[in-house]
Amino acid sequence: MRSLLLLGLLASWGNAQNSTFYNPIFPGFFPDPSCIYVPERDNTFFCASSSFNAFPGIPIHASKDLQNWKLISHVLNRKDQLPRLAETNRSTSGIWAPTLRFKDDTFWLVTTLVDDDRPQADFSRWDNIIFKGKDPYNSSSWSKATHFNLTGYDPEPFWDVDGKVYINAAHAWQVGPYIEQAEVDLDTGVVGEWRTIWNGTGGLAPEGPHIYHKDGWYYLLAAEGGTGVDHMVTMARSKSVSGPFESYENNPVLSNANTTSLFQTVGHSDMFQDGNGNWWAVALSTRSGPEYINYPMGRETVMTPVSWPEGGWPVFTPISGKVSGWPMPAETLDIKGEGQFVNHETDEILTFSSNTSLPSHFTHWRYPVSESFTVSPPEKPNTLRLTPSNLNLTALNGNYAGPTGQTFISRRQQDTLFTFAVDLDFSPTTLEEEAGITAFLTQNHHLDMGIVLLPRNASTVSSFLPRGTPDNSTSSVSELIPQIRFRGESYVPVPKPIIAPVPIGWRGKKLTLEIKASNRTHHSFSVGPADARSQMQTLLYTSNDPVSWGFTGVLLGIYATSNGKNGTTPAYFDNWRYLPQGQFRD
């Protein structure tokens, strides 16, 4: 049926040709996609995705051709919009599953801020919110949050043909599970009585509901099975917006469960039409293979064409790395907005001169303390100065940053193979002052390598640097010296800490710190003098399994901390490089 529909459309469009595109369309940590096509805004496609505790949050990407996607704004970009993000505990907390829609010349974004350390049935765990804005290319145009009452998550707004507006959402699964619905006033957040409209097909945790009105039917799309390898997309339909909804007999409509595909955990989908009336679907997926062990980029956004015959059920093309789809609009890079193209594999080489600001794709964990980051300070122009936070990247209770925050800034890992490196100018003077580089998933899962001031006898190896000049001094074992330290934090085994003295010949020099993925399963951590690349030495190779976990994806970044001590010595970073070197798709 899908082939017949496609042949008919190709004939009607004359020279239109089937397209070929590659997944993921948003590589890296961009889960729970929600996309729309807005003819009124220059025939542009817009997509939102989850951000959890990352800030700025809720990235919006735009495209005019479904091929080139640009970061154009963040819905959550000011602390006064949603102060409570600073107060959440657990690394799985934060912004879950936004739905983006356009109505009455306004963009509506409905989502949930989750406080994941509270009981499932506790209303305060689920802070459901509405943002709106007129200009998605301008982050400042997005409103403060309007809150509404829902003991659940993954809300979506739906405008019925009679003008009524509904919120469809997932009820908290330990007291459900089911999809529920209520009338809502989106401007005030006042909702009516909640009612169950579908219980799903029996899979774990029905969530991510979206309703589409087509051919006299209301089609309800949802995800089931949890966000692991059993994830799937299921559907039901009804003649009434409030049900009863009948499940499709051929569910799931989309899943890679029980396959050998690299792309696993396919689910949490949304659908939209293009300017020619063709249907497309987006979903999340991890490039983990069925082993589900090594997937440091976490849950990414993938896309696939959908055939939807009149009066029938939609047929989804299975998710793969190379996809044949409907004809696409003519390719163009003419997209407004403040950020980078998310799916262009281009080298990122940044300097921090006095006339620049931090790029819009740079990411913190919860709200940053702005005074901790200074571009091109007067004492060391053309660097990025980091003032150390009292907390390190693990912080309080393994997942809470507290009111003083963490001095950490990053960008997403977006390529299977890459090199990420910075140059560091740092002369610690107080015990445990540290600055370095990290592959950071959450506060519970990160791999760090830094320069830290420690007693001489803290070393676990006398010298790992055969080309450096080892420290053979006979000074006191308790003397504080700069050392190179690797340590990891995760629920799965991580290498034991490695501490090695900075060679005497390197002290007082600017050092290059580097993280590299030369295969799909391991990262290497290396260090050497910035003015002598030939002396770069690899401290260790380690599996990326410890940072392949949960809801988010790896952030590659820099940090400075006193590790709970009294240190205040700043660290100066420059020559920031992120170099894509290969994308695995099968």
N, C-alpha and C positions, 0 to 999 in steps of 0.2 A: 504493500500500500504506500509506504513512504517513497519508494522509487517511482511509482506512477505519479504521485503528487509532484515530485521534484521535476520529472520530465515535462509535465504540463506547465509548470511555472517557467522552466527554461525556455520552452517554446514561446510563451507569451512575452518573455523579456528579450527575445531575439538573440543577441550575442552574449547574454549573461553566462558566466561560467561558474561551475562549482569551485568553491574555495578550499584551500588547504591552510590550516593554521596549527599552532603548536601549544600544547598545555605544559605547565600551567600558564594561564594568561597573566596572573599576578604571582610570580614566584616569590617565595618567602612567606613570612608570617602575615597572611591576609585571609583569615578564616571567615566562615559564615557570610558569604557574599549575598548582597541584595542589589539588583540592577533594574534600571528603568530606561526606556527610550522616550525622549522629550522632543517632539517635532518643533514645539514652540520655542525651544532654546537652540536654534540653529541645527536641528536634526542631530542631537548629541545624545550619547549613551552615558549614564552616570551609574557608578557602583559604590556602595558602602561596604565596609567589613568590620569585624570585631577588633577590639584593641586591648581588652582586659585591663591590666594596670599600666600599659604603655601610654606615654603622653608626649606630644599631643595625640589625642585619641580620635577614633572613628574616622579613618582616612576616607576621602572621597576621590575616586579616580574617574576620568572622563575620556571618551573617545568619540570620534566621528566616523570611524571606519571599522570598528571592532578588531583592529589589528594593533594600533598604537594607543596605549593607555597611559595617561599622564596623571600624576598626583596633583590635584588642583586645590585642595583645602583639607582641613580637619574640622569636623563638627565640634569636638571638644578641644578647645584651644586656650581657654582662660579658666583660672581656678574659680572665679566667681560664678561660672556657669554651673558647676557641680562640685562644691567644696568637699563633699563626702568621699570623693575618690581618694583623698589623702588619708582617710580614716579606715579604709577596708583592710581586713586581715586575710591571710592566705594568698598564695601566688595564683590561685585559680579564681580569685575575685576580680572585680572590675567590670568593664563593659562587655556584655554578652550580646551577640546576635541582633544587630540593628536591622530594621526594615526601612528602606528608602522609597518614598512615593512622591508624586507631583500632582497637585490639585489646586485649582483656583490661583494659578500663577505663584504658587508657593511650594517649596520643597519641605516635606515632612519626614522627620527621622524619629522613629519610635524604637526604644531599646530598654534594656534592664541593666542597672548597676547592681551587682551581686556582692553581698557581704557573706562570703562562703564559709565562715566559721560559725554561723548561726544555724539553728535547726531548720530543716526543710519547711516546716509548717509555720515558721515565725515570719510574720508579715514584714518585719524590719530587715529580713534577709534579702528581700526582693524590692529594690527601689526602681519602679517602672516610670519611665520618663519620656517626654516628648520635646524634641527640638524642632524649630522651624527656621527657614531662611529664604530670602528672595534671590540671593546671589551666591551660588555654590562655589564660585571661583574666589570668593573673598571670605577667609576664615572668620573675620570679625562680624560678618553678617549673620552668623548663626546665633540664635537666641539663647538665653538661659533656659534651664530645664523646667518644664512643667511636670509635676508629679501626679500620678494617679494610682488608685488602690487596686492591687492585684497580687495575690499570693502565688506567683508563678513567674514566667520568663518568656522570652522570644515573642514579644507582642508585634502585631502588624495592624496598621489601619486599613480598613476596607470601606469604600464608598459604594453603597448600593444604588440601584437605578432610581429609587424613590428619594434619594438625597440623604437618607440616614447613614450615619457613620458608625462603624463597629470596630472594636478591638478583638482580634483573635489571638489566642496565646496558649502556651503550654502550662498546665497546672503543675505545681511541684510534685515530682513523680513519686515520692515516698508517701504521699497522701492522695495519689491519683491512680494511675496516670491517665490523662485525657487532654483533649483540646477543648478549650472553653471560649465563650464569646459574650460580649456585652456591648450595648450602645455606649457611645462616648461623645463628649464635647471636647474636641482636640485643643481648643483654646484655653479651657479652664481645667481640663483633666477630670471632670466629673463623669463617672461611669454609672451605668445602670446595674441591674442584677445580672450576675454571671450565671451562665447555663452551659452544660456540657453539650457539645455538638458532635464529637467523635471520640471513640476510644482507641483508634488505631487498629492495626491488624494483629496485635499480640506481641509486637516487638518491644524491646526495652525503651522507655522514655520517649513517647511521642512528643515531638517538639518542632520548632521552626515552621508553624503553619502559615500558609499563604492561600488566599482564595482568589479564583479567577472566574469571571462571569462570561460564558461563551455558549452560543447556540441554545440559549434558554436554560442552561445548566450552571450550577455553581460547583466548580471543581476545587476540592481542598487538597493541597499538597502539603506533605509533612515529612519529617525525618523520623526514623525509628532505629532501634538497635544499639543506641549509644554511639559515641564518636570514635569507636575502635574499628576493628576489621569487620564487624557485623553491621556497620552503618549501612543504611539504605534509604531510598526515597520511595514513599508510598502515596497513594491517592484514593480519594473517595469523591462522590458527587451527590448532589441533591437538586431538586427543583426549587428549594427554598434556601435562602442564605443561612437560616438557622437550623437546617436539617429537617428530618433525619438524613444523615449522610451514609451512603452505601459504599462499601469498600470495593475497589476494582479487583476482579477475580484473578488478574494476572500480576498483582503486586509481587515484588517491588517493581516500580517502573524504571529505577536506576540503582545499580549497586555493582561494586566489584568484589563483593564477598565471595569467598570460595573460588577465586581465580588466582592465576600466577602473575597477574599484572604488577608492574612497579607501582602503579597508582592504586592505592588502597583507601579504605575508610570513606568512600564516596558517599556523600549525603549532604543534608542541610542545603537544599536547592531553592532557587527562585527562577521564574520564567519571565520572558519579555518578548515583545515583537519588534522587528526592525521596520524600516520605512516601506518595505515591500510586503509587509504582512507575515513574514516568516517568523517562526518561533525559535527561540534559543533558550537554553538553560545554563545557569551557572551553579556550581556546587563547591564544597570543600573536598580536598583530598590530600593524602600524605603520600610522598614518594618513598614508601617504606618496603615495598614488596610484601608478600604474605608473612614474612618473618616478623615484621613490625618491630624492628630493633633500631635501625639506623635511619633516622629521618630528622636531621637537625633543623631543617627549615620548617618543620611542623606542618600545620594544616594550611594549604595553599588554595587559591581560587582557580578552578578549571571551568571550561565552557564546552558545550556540545550542542549540535543542532537537534531540533525536535520537529517531528511531523505530527500534525494535529488535525485529523480529518473532521469534517463537520459532523457534529452529534456524537463523535466517538471519543476514544481515549487517546492521549498523546503517546507517541512512540519516541523514546529517547535513544540517540546513538550512544553506545557505551563509551565510557571515558578511556582515552588512551593518549599517548604523547603526541602523535600526529593524527589529525582529524580532517576528514573531508566534510565540508559543510555547505550551507546555502551560499549563493553569491553574496559577496560583501560590498559595501560602498567603496568608492574610489579611495585609495590610500591618501591620507593627509596628516600632516603634523601641526596643522593650524588649530591649536587648542590653547585657550587661555589658562591661567593658573600659575601657582607659585612654585610648583615642584618639578620633579624629574619624570621622565618616562619610565614606568616601572618595569617594562619588559624589554628594554634595550640593553644589550650586553656591552656596555661601554665602560672604559676605565674611569674611575673617580679619583682624581688627584687634586687635593685641596690645600690651599694655603690660607692663613688667617690674617689677612691684611686689615688695616684700620678702616677700610671702606666696605668691609663685608660683614655679614651676619651669619649665624648658624643656618645651614640649609634646612628647608622645611621637612625633609625626610629624616633628619636627626631625631633621635628618640631617647627620652628619659624613662625612668620607672617611677610611676606616680609623679606628683608635681615637683619640679626642681626648685631649689633655692637659687634664684637668679644671680645673686651675688657670688655664687660659687664658680661662675663661668664668665670669663672676660676675654673678648676677642681683641688681639693685638694690644696688650697692656703696655703702658709707656716704658716700663723697665726692660721689657723684651718684646719689641714690636714683631709683628708677623708670626705670633704664636697664639695658642689658645691656653690661657692660664686656668688651671683648676685649683681651687682652694679645698683642702681636704675636709671631708665630713667626718664626724666622730664615728659614724657607723661604716662598716665595710659592706660589701655586696650581699653578704648573708643577712646581716642586721638583726633586729630584735625578733626572737622566737622563730628565726628562720624565714620570716615572711612579712614583717611589718617594719616600715621605715620610720615611723614616728614623725613628730612635727619638724624635726631638723633635717629630714630627708637624707639622700645619698648623693655624693658627687660622682655622677656616672652619666655618660652620654654615648650614644651608639647609632648604628644603622643596621638594618636587617641583612642577614645573610640571604642572598637571592640567587646563588649559583652553587651547583654541586661542587665544582672545583673553583677555588679562588685563592688569592693572597690578600690579606689585610695587614697593613703595617703602619706604624707611626714612629716619629722620632721623638724622644723624650729627653728633656733637660731637667734634671732633678737632683738636688743635693740635700738629702734628708739630714736633719740635725738632732732629732729626738727619737727615742726608742719607738719602733713599730710604725713610724711614718712610712707610707707606701704609695706608689703610683704605678700604674701598669695598664695592661691590655687584657681583655676578657672575651670569652665566648659565653654569653649570658643568656640563659633560657628564662629562668625566674630566680627569685632569691633562694630557692631550694635547689637549684640546678645551675651551676656555672663553673667554668674552668678559667683560672686566672694565672697570669704571670706578671710579676711586678718587681720593682726595685724597692727594697725595704731595709731600714736600719735595724740590725739585730746584733746580739753578742756574737763574737767570733765563734764560740763553741756551739752556736745554733746550727752550724753548717751540717748537712747530711752527707755532702761529698766535699772533698778537699778542693777539687777543681774539675769541672766538666769541660773546660775550655782548653784543649791542647795548644791552640794557637795564641791564646792569651798569655799574659804574664801572671802566673799564680801568686797568691799572697803567701809567701813563706816567712812572714814576719814572726818573731818570737814574742810579740807583745802578749799581754794578758788575754786569756781565753774569754774574759768577760768584756773586753773592749768592744765598743759598738763600731761596726763596719757596714758599708753598704753590701747587701747580698741580693742575689737573684732568687726569687722564690716562686715556685709553682705550687698551687694547691687547688683542690676541687671540692665542690659540695654537690651531693646528689643522693637520691634514695638508692641508686644502684652503685656498685663499687666504682671508686675512682682511684687513680694512682696515689700512692702515699706522697706527702709533700716532699719536694726537692728544694733544698736550700744550698746555694753555692756562692762563695765570695765573688764579688765583682773583681776581676783581675786588676791589679794595680795600674797596669797600662791603660785601662779603660776608665778609671775613676776621674771624675771631673769632666768627662767628655759627654757629648750628646750620644745617646744609644738608640739604635733601631730595635723595636720590639715587633715581632711578626707572628701571626697565626696563619696557617696555610692548610687547605684541604687538597691533597694531591690524589685522593681517591674518595669513594662514597662513604667510607666507614671510619676514617681516622683524620684527626687534626694534628698538625705539628706546631710546636711552640719554639721559636728561635730568637736569639738576641745577638747583638754585636755592635761595634762602633759605627755610628752613622756615617763617618767619613772613610770607612774601610769595609766595604761589603764582603771582601774576600775573607774577613775574619768572622763572619756570621756563623754561629754555632747553634745546632738544634739541641734544646734542653731535653725534649722528650717527644715521642709520638703517643697519642692516646686515642682510644675509641671515642666516637661522638655519641655513643649510647647514653652516657650520663646527661647529655643535653638534648636527647630525643625523648620527649616526655610531655604528656599533658596537652594543654590547649594552645600553647603559643609556639614560637619559633625562635631560633638563635638570633640574638642581637650581638653584633661585633662592636666592641667599644672600648672606651678608656675610663679610668677611675682614679680617684685620689682619696686616701683615708688615713686617719690617725689610729685606726683599729682600737678605738675606745680610749686612747691615751690623750695626751695634751698637745700633740703636734699641730703646727699651723703652717709648716713650710709648703709653699705652693709648688705645683708641678707645671711645666711648660711643654706643650705638645705642638708639633708642626709636621708638615709633609705627610698629611693623612692620605693613605692610598687604599682603595678597594679595587682590586683587579679581577674581573670575571675571567675564568679560564676553562669553562666547560659546563654544559648542562646535560645531565642524564635524564632521558625521557623514556627509556625502555630497558 
